[in-house]
């Protein structure tokens, strides 16, 4: 996609805008039910309508619809995130310029908070929740907004309220956003800069402030960001057909290019996710309806293609999410109104289709999020800072909990 979005927003032109990201290239950049029955939940934005589809994850990682199958959202929801404690969910609504906010029941079903939405700026797109659950950040893509909205999270209700200031400046057309596991840094993919904005996060207020430098060079059209669980590496999917890879400075949190600075992906990559065990990364490519898959070098964090380098997805592969146990992955198929679901090989990390290979999604499914575990089920989930999401003081305390929970 080239240039900024200035037209009045409607369902038709929002889905058209998304479709620009999701077309073949040609020169332009494409733009807990009962434990015996389920092992978590998945939520998917339906950008073609004002709803979110909600699923239960079965014991084999397969998805099945909750009741009700969908819940209302704002107009044209695109990004979605779940709080680390699994009790709240938030979705960005492009046409409304709002963020929907939900309570998450024990069953995984969503219900609107009071109020049901809070204001953002023009065309809010990406969203990230801080690891401590106290802050939420939203990229604002449209109408020369070029900002990141920032919110405090009420510790009791999970409801959002604007920080002071309510937004900070980003690059041109910010889209993807990620926060480091230590909660000290945030990174934003600015698709039309092209660059990656980088911010310090105040340890008390959660307010963003630009690092020095305020941005680092990216590929020609950066679209999404992911950070490894150990906080040492960041990856940026680029619609030019690459993944940029960066080292994260352990003191400043500043990004610097790895060697090589990028690795090949398929045509028109859209999203990116790293497995919670830190061993694999996956990138959906809307240009050829595949998912690129990579090994993460345990020492350098550098990416290298798996064998095979890509697996088939549905029409318009858009976004990807991985379960906390690193056993399953899900990809939204924007043009197919479906969600592809995969097993992750425990040794190689390679993807293979589940049975069935897809489940029904809503109109133009885009953003996807997996509900985090509320308590660890194995020792691996305690590693690489994973203990933090469960509220433990350190890894040892987390491991001790797992040991006590074993039959």
PADO-942235 format. One record per residue: x, y, z of N, C-alpha, C, O in turn. Coordinates in steps of 0.1 Angstrom, whole numbers, plus 5000, padded with zeros to 4 digits. Example, Ala and Ser with C-alpha at 12.3 -4.5 7.8 and 13.67 -1.06 7.14 Angstrom:
<nodes>
513249435078512349555078513249675078514249675085/512849785071513749895071512950005079513450115080/
</nodes>
This chain:
<nodes>
500849885000500050005000500950125000501950135007/500550224992501350344991500550464995499350474992/501050565002500350685006499450665018499350555023/498850775023498050765035496650755031496150795021/495850705041494450685039493750805043493850855055/492950875034492350995037490750985035490051075040/490350885028488950875024488050855037488550795047/486750895036485850855047485850705048485650635038/485850655060485950515063484550445062483650495069/484450345055483250255054483750115054484950085053/482750015056483149875055483849845042484749775041/483249905031483749875018485249915016486049845012/485550045021486950085018487850035029489050025026/487349995041488349935050488749795046489849765046/487749715041488049585036488849595023489749505021/488649705016489449725004490849765008491849715002/491049845018492349875023493049755028494249735024/492449665035493049545039493349455027494449395027/492449455017492749375006494049424998494749344993/494249554999495549604993496749544999497649504992/496649525012497749455020497849315016498849245017/496749255011496649115010496549064996496348944993/496849154986496849104972498249064968499249094975/498348994956499648964950500349084946499749184942/501649084947502549194946502549264933501849364932/503249244923503149314910503749454911503349534903/504549484921505149624921504649694933505449774939/503449684937502949744949503049654961502949524959/503249704973503349614984501949574989501149654992/501749444990500449394995500249425010500649375020/499549525005499149545018498349415024497949415036/487747895297488347765295487147665299486847635310/486547625286485547515290486247415298487447425301/485547315303486047215312487347165307487547135295/488347145316489747105312489746975304490646965296/488846885306488846765299488446785284488746695276/487846895281487346925268488147025260488147025248/488847115267489447225260490747275267490847245279/491647335260492847385265493147525263494347565261/492147605263492347755260491347805250490347735247/491547925245490647995236491448075226492548115228/490748095215491248175204490148275200489048245199/490648395197489748505193490148565179491348585177/489248585170489548635157488648755153487448755154/489348865149488548985144487948955130488648895122/486748995128486148985115486049125109485049195112/487049155101487049295096485949335087485649445084/485249235081484149255072482849285079481749315073/482849275092481549295100482049335114483149335118/481049375122481349425136481249305146480349305154/482149215145482149095154483449035156484449065148/483548955166484748875169484248725171483348695178/484948635163484648495165485448435176486548475178/484848355185485448295196485448145196484348085193/486548085199486747945198487247885211487947955219/486947755213487647675224488747595217488547555205/489847575224490947495219490747355225490747345237/490547255216490447115221491747055226492847125225/491746945232492846875238493946855227495146835231/493546835215494546815204494846945197495546945186/494447055202494647185196493647225185493847335180/492647145183491647175173490647285178490347285190/490247375169489247475173487847435171487547355162/486947475181485547465179484847585184485347655194/483747625179483047745182482547745196481947645201/482647855203481947875216480547915213480147935202/479747915224478347965223478248085231478348085243/477848205225477648225211478948215202480048235208/478848195189480048185181480748315179481948315177/479948425179480548555178479948655188478948625194/480748755191480248865200480448995192481349015183/479649095195479749225188481049295191481549285202/481549365181482649455182482349585176481149615172/483249685175483049805168483149775153483249655149/483149875145483049855130484449825125485449905127/484549715118485749675111486949645121487949715120/486749555130487849525139489049455132488849375123/490249495136491449445128492449385137493049275134/492749445149493749385158493049345171492049395175/493649245178493149195190494249145199495249085194/494049155212495049115222494349075235493249125238/494948985242494348935255495348975266496548965264/494849005278495749045289496448925294496048815292/497648945300498448835305497748745315498048625315/496748795323496048715332494848645326494148565333/494648665313493548605306492148645309491148585305/492048755316490748805321490048915313488948945314/490848975304490349085295490849065281491949015279/490149115272490549125258490149255252489249325256/490949295242490849435236490949415221491849345216/490049495213490149485199490049625193489249705197/490849645182490849775176489849775164489649685157/489049895164488049905154488350025144488350135148/488649985132489050095122488050205119488450315120/486850165116485950265112485450355124485350475122/485250295135484850365147485950455152485750565158/487250415151488350485158488250455172488550545181/487950335176487750295190488450165193488950095184/488550125206489050005211487849935219487449995229/487449815214486449745222487149675233488249625232/486449665245487049595256486149495262484949525264/486649385266485849265270486349205283487549205286/485349155291485649065302485748925296484948895286/486648835301486748695296486248605307486848605318/485248535305484648435315485548315316486448295308/485348235327486048115328485948025316486847955313/484848025310484547945298485347995286485447925276/485848125287486548185275485648275267486148345258/484348285270483448375263483648515267484048545278/483548605257483748745259482348815262481348775256/482448925270481249005272481849155274482849175280/481049245268481549385269481749445283480949415292/482849515285483049585297482149715297481449735287/482149785308481449915308482450025310483150025321/482650115300482050115287482550015278483549955281/481749985267482149875258483349915249484049835244/483550045247484650095239485250215245484650285254/486550245241487250365245487750425232488050355222/487950555232488450625219489850605217490750595226/490150585204491550585199491650705189490850795190/492550695179492550795168492250725155491550625155/492550785144492050745131492650605128493850585128/491750515124492050375120493050305129494150275125/492650285142493450205151493650065145492750005140/494850015146495149885138495749785148495149685152/497049795151497749695160497549725174497149835178/497749625183497449645197498449545205498649435201/498949595216499749515225499449545239499249665243/499549445248499349465262500749445269501449345265/501049525278502349515285502349385293501249345298/503549325295503549195302503049205316502549095321/503149315323502549325336501049355336500449365347/500449375324499049395323498549525327497349555327/499449625330499049755334498849855323498349965326/499349825311499249925300498849855287499149735285/498149925278497849885265498249985255498050105258/498749945243499250035233498550005220498449885216/498150105212497450085200498050175189498150295191/498350115177498850195166497650255158496650195156/497850385154496750455147497250485133498150565131/496650405123497250405109496850515101497650565092/495650575102495050655092494950805094495250855105/494550875083494251025084495351105090495051195099/496651075087497751155092497851145107498551225113/497251045113497351035128498750995132499451065139/499250885126500650845128501150845143502150905146/500350785151500550785166500350655172499850555165/500750635184500450525192499650575204500150645213/498350525206497550555217498050475229498450355227/497950525241498450455253497450465264496850575267/497150355271496150345281496650275293497450195293/496050325304496150255317495150145318494050165313/495450035325494449925327494049925341494949915350/492749935344492349935358492649795364492349695358/493349795376493749665381492649575386492849455387/491449625388490349545392489449505380489149385378/489049605372488049585361488749545348488049485339/490049585346490649565333490249675323490649665311/489449765327488949875318490149975314491049995323/490050025302491150115297490750265300489550305300/491750345303491650485303492850555298493950495300/492750665291493950725284495050765294494750825305/496250735291497350795298497550945295496850995287/498451005302498851145298500351145294501251115302/500551175281499651205271498851085266499350975268/497751115259496950995254497550925242497250815239/498550995235499150935223500550995222500851105226/501450915215502850955212503050945197502350865191/503951015192504251015177504950895173505750835180/504450845161505150725155505650765141505550885137/506050665133506350695119505150705110504050705116/505350695097504250715088503450575087504050475084/502150585090501250465090501750355098502050245093/501750375112502150265121501150155121499950175120/501650025121500649915120500949815132500249815142/502049735130502349635140503049685152503749785151/502849625164503449665176503749545185502949455185/504849555192505249455202505949515214506649615212/505849455225506449495237507449385242507049265241/508549425247509549325252509049255264508249305272/509449125267509049055278509349125292508549105301/510349205292510649275305509849405307509949465317/509049435296508149555297508849685296508349785300/510149685292510949815292510949885278511249995277/510649805267510749865254509549825245508949715248/509149905235508149875226508649915212509450005210/508249835202508649855188507449865179506449785181/507449955169506249975160506749965146507750035142/506049885137506349875123505649995116504349995116/506350085110505850195103505850175088506950185081/504750125082504750065069505250165058505850125048/504850295059505250395049506350485053506550585047/507150445063508250535067509550515058510050615053/510050395055509750265061510850245072512050265070/510350215084511250215096510550145107509350105106/511250115118510750065130510950165141512050195145/509850225146509950315158510250235170509750125172/511050295179511450225192511250315203511650435203/510750265214510350345226510850285239510950165240/511150375248511250335262509950335269509050415266/509750245278508450235286508750275300509550205307/508150385305508450425319508050315329506950265328/508950275338508550165347507450185356506850095362/507150315359506050345368504750375361503750325364/504850475351503650515344503250435332502050435328/504250365326503950295314503950375302503550335291/504250505303504250605292505450575283506550545287/505150585270506150565259506950695257506450805258/508250685255509050795250510050735240510550625242/510450815230511350765219512750735225513250805233/513250625220514650595223515550685214515050765206/516850675216517750735207518550635200519350555206/518450625186517550705178516050665179515750555185/515150745175513750725176513250605167512250555170/514050585157513650475147514850415141515950475140/514750295136515850225129515250185116514050165114/516150165106515750135092515149995092515649905099/514149985084513449855082513549815067514249885059/512749725063512549695049511649795042511349895049/511349775030510549885023509149905028508550005026/508549805035507149815040506949725052506249625052/507549775064507349695076505849685080505149785080/505449565085504049555088503749495101502649525107/504649405107504349345120505649315127506649295121/505549305140506749285149506549175159505449155164/507549095161507548995172508849005179509949035173/508848965192510048965201510148825206509148765210/511348775207511648645213511348645228511448745234/510948525233510648525248511748565257511548605268/513048545252514148585261514448735259515348785266/513748805251513948945249515248985242515649105243/515848895235517148925229517048965214518049015209/515948925208515848945193514448995190513448965197/514349075179513149125174513149095159514149095152/511949065153511749035139510549115134509549135141/510749165122509749255115509449195102510249195093/508149155100507649105087507549225078507049335082/507949215066507949325056507249285043507549175038/506349365038505549325027506349325014505949285003/507649365015508549355004509049205002509749184992/508649115011509048975009510148935018510848835014/510349005029511448965038511048975052509949025056/511948925061511848945075513049015080514148955079/512949135085514149205091514449145105513449115112/515649125109515949075122516949155129517949205123/516749175142517449275150517949215163517249125169/519049255168519449225182518849335190518749455186/518549305203518049405212519149425223519549325230/519549545224520549575234520049545248519049595252/520849465256520349425269520149545279519449525288/520849655277520749765286519749875281518849915288/519949915268519050025263517849975256516850055255/517749855252516649805245516649845230515649815223/517649915226517749965212517949845202518649755206/517449865190517549765180518849785171519149905168/519449675167520549685157520449565148520149455153/520749575135520549465126521449345129522649365132/520849235128521749105128522449095115522249175106/523248995115523948955102523448815098523748715106/522748795087522348905078521148985084520548945094/520949105078519949195083518549155081517549195087/518349065071517049015068517148875062518148825057/516048805062515948665056514648675047513748755049/514648585037513548585027512348525033512348435041/511148585029509848525032509148505019509848505008/507848475019507048465006506648605002507048705008/505848614991505348744987504248794996503348725001/504448924999503449005008503248945021502148905024/504348925030504048885043503148975051503149095048/502448925061501449005068501749015083501849115089/501848895089502048895104503248815107503948755098/503548795120504648715125504448675139503948755147/504848555143504748505156505948425159506448345150/506448425172507548345177506848245187506048285195/507248115186506748025196507148055210508248105212/506348035220506648065234507947995239508648035248/508347875232509547815236510747875229511947835232/510547975221511648055214512347975203513448025199/511847865199512547785189512247805174512947775165/511047865172510547875158509748005156509348065166/509748055143508948175140508148135127508648065119/507048205126506148175115505648305109505348405116/505548315095505148435088504148405078504448335068/502848445079501848425068502148515056502448635058/502048455044502348535032501048535023500648435018/500448655022499148665015499348655000498348624993/500548684995500748684981500648544975500248534963/501048434982500948304977500248204986500348084984/499648264996498848175005499648065012499247955011/500748105018501648015025502048075038501748185041/502647985046503248035059504747995059505047875058/505648095059507048075060507348025074506748075083/508247935076508647885089510147875090510847845081/510547925102511947945105512447875118511647865128/513647835118514347795131514947925136515448005129/514947935150515548045157516847995163516847895171/518048045159519247995164519348025179519148135183/519547925187519547945202520648035207520448095218/521648055200522748145204522648285199522648385206/522448305186522448435179521048485177520848615176/519948405178518648455175518348465160517248505157/519348435152519148455137518148345132518148235137/517348385122516448295116517048225104517848275097/516548095102516948015090515747935086515047885095/515547915073514347845069514347695073515347635073/513147655078512947515080512847435067512947495056/512747305068512447215056511147155058511047065068/510147185050510147285039510147425044509847455056/510547525036510647665040509247725042509147825049/508247665036506847715037505847605036506147505030/504647625042503547535041502347605036502247725038/501347535030500147595025499247655035499147595046/498647765032497647825041496347845032496347805020/495347915037494147945030494348075022495448135022/493348115015493348235006493448365014492548395022/494548435012494748565019495248545033494848615042/496248455035496848435048497348565054498048645048/496848595066496948735072497748745085498748815086/497248675095497848685108498048545114497348455110/498948535124499248405130499348415145499848515150/498948315152499148305167499448165170499148065163/500148145182500648015186500147995201500048085209/499847865204499347835218500547845227501647835224/500247865240501347885250502247765252503347775256/501647645248502447515249503347495237504047385236/503247585227504047575214503647445206504547395199/502447395208502047275201501147305189500947215180/500547415188499547445178499747595173500047685181/499447615160499447745154498147765146497647675140/497747895145496547925137496748045129497448145133/496248045116496448155107495048195101494248115097/494848325102493548375096493748385081494748435075/492648335074492648335059491648445055490448415054/492148565052491348685050490248665039489048695041/490648615028489748605017488948475017487948465010/489348385025488648255026487548245037486848145038/487548345045486548345057486848215065485848145069/488148185068488448065075489648085084490348195083/489947995092491147995101491847855098491247755101/493047865093493847735092494447705105494847785113/494547575108495047525121496147415118495947325110/497247425126498347345124498847285137498747335148/499447155136500247095146501647145144502147165133/502347165156503747205155504547085160504347035171/505447035151506246915154507046945167507847045167/507046865177507746895189509246895188509946955196/509846835178511246825176511746935166512647015168/511046935154511547025143510847165143511347255138/509647175150508947295149508147315136507547425134/508247225127507547235114506047225116505547155125/505347295107503847295108503347185099503847155088/502247125103501447035095499947055098499647075109/499147045088497647075090497046975100497346855100/496147035108495346945117494246885108494046915096/493446805115492246755108491046805116490846765128/490146885111490246945097491347045096491747105106/491747085084492847175082492347315084493147405087/491047345083490547485085489247475093488547365093/488847585099487547595106486947725100487647815096/485647735101484947845096485247975104485347965116/485548085097485748215103484648305099483748275091/484648435104483648525100484148595087485148555081/483348705082483748775070485048845072485248925081/486048825063487348885063488048875077488348975083/488348755082489048735094490448795093491148765083/490848865103492248935102493048905115493748805115/492848985125493648965137493248845145492148805144/494248785152493948665159494848665172495948715172/494248615183494948615196494548485203493448435202/495448425211495248315219495248355233496048435238/494248305241494148335255495348275263495548155261/496048355270497248295278496748195288495648205293/497748105292497448015303497448095316498148195317/496548055325496448125337497348065348497648125358/497847945345498847875354499647785345499147725336/500947755349501747675340501347525342500947475352/501547455331501247305331502547225329502547105331/503647285325504947215324506047315327505847435326/507247265329508447345333508847435322509347545324/508747395309509147475298508447615298508947715294/507147615303506447735303506947835313506647955313/507847795322508447875332509747945327510248035333/510247885316511547935311511448065303510348105299/512648125300512648245292511748355296511148435288/511648375309510748475315509248445315508448525319/508948315311507548275311506848285324505648295325/507648265335507148265348506448395352505548405360/506748505345506248635348504748645345503948705352/504248575334502848585330501948515340500748545341/502548425348501748355358501748425372501148375382/502548535373502648605386503548555396503548595408/504548465392505548415401506648515403506848605394/507448505414508548595416509748555408510648645406/509848435404511048385397510748255390509648195392/511648205382511448075375511347955385510547865382/512147965395512147855405510847835411510347725413/510147945415508847935421507847875411506947805415/507947915399507047865388507247705387506347635386/508547665386508847525384508347445397507747335395/508447505408508047435421506547415420505947315425/505747515415504347505413503947385404503047305407/504747375393504447265383504647135390503847035389/505747125398506046995404505046955414504646835416/504447055422503447025432502146985425501346905431/501947035413500647015406500646875399499546825395/501746815398501746685391501046575400501146575412/500346485393499546385400500546285407500146185414/
</nodes>
